[in-house]
Amino acid sequence: MRDVTITTEFIKLQDLLKFAGLVETGGEAKERIQAGEARVNGEDCLQRGRKIRPGDQVLFAGETLTVRYAN
């Protein structure tokens, strides 16, 4: 499990995957999300623009990301 710190109210799922270094491009994120490779809070997610807020957990490519606010 890895914490990802953001300074905004939310981050879009595709942007989170890029920010965390799990994909190299937005196009790759889009394809992999739409292929059903992402789970948000235990549920499959096909929406690349899904708003991920602090406290949410994302499972992608065998890695769990937990989003937190910057202090």
C-alpha positions in Angstrom: 0.0 0.0 0.0 1.3 3.4 -0.9 0.0 6.9 0.2 -0.4 9.5 -2.5 -0.6 13.1 -1.2 -2.6 15.7 -3.1 -3.1 19.4 -2.4 -6.5 19.7 -4.1 -10.0 18.6 -3.2 -9.8 15.6 -5.6 -7.8 14.1 -8.4 -9.2 12.4 -11.5 -8.5 8.6 -11.6 -6.5 8.9 -14.8 -4.4 11.7 -13.4 -3.8 9.8 -10.2 -2.4 6.8 -12.1 0.0 9.1 -14.0 1.0 11.1 -10.9 1.7 7.8 -9.1 3.9 6.6 -12.0 1.7 3.5 -12.7 1.1 4.6 -16.4 3.2 6.7 -18.7 0.5 8.6 -20.6 -3.1 9.7 -20.3 -3.9 7.5 -23.3 -2.5 4.4 -21.5 -4.5 5.3 -18.4 -7.7 5.7 -20.5 -7.3 2.3 -22.2 -6.4 0.4 -19.0 -9.2 1.9 -17.0 -11.8 1.2 -19.7 -10.5 -2.3 -19.9 -11.5 -2.8 -16.3 -8.1 -2.8 -14.7 -8.9 -0.3 -11.9 -10.9 -0.7 -8.7 -11.9 2.2 -6.5 -12.9 1.5 -2.9 -13.4 -2.2 -3.8 -15.5 -1.7 -6.8 -14.6 -1.9 -10.5 -14.3 1.5 -12.1 -14.5 2.2 -15.8 -14.6 6.0 -15.5 -11.3 7.6 -16.2 -12.6 11.0 -14.9 -13.8 9.6 -11.6 -13.0 12.0 -8.8 -10.7 10.4 -6.2 -10.8 12.1 -2.9 -8.7 11.8 0.3 -9.5 8.5 2.0 -10.3 6.7 -1.3 -8.3 3.6 -2.2 -7.4 2.6 -5.7 -6.2 -0.8 -6.7 -4.3 -0.9 -10.0 -1.6 -3.2 -11.4 -1.4 -5.0 -8.1 -0.7 -1.9 -6.2 -3.0 -0.2 -3.7 -2.9 3.6 -3.5 -4.5 5.6 -0.7 -5.1 9.3 -1.3 -4.3 11.7 1.5 -4.3 15.5 1.9 -1.0 17.3 2.2 -0.5 18.7 5.7 
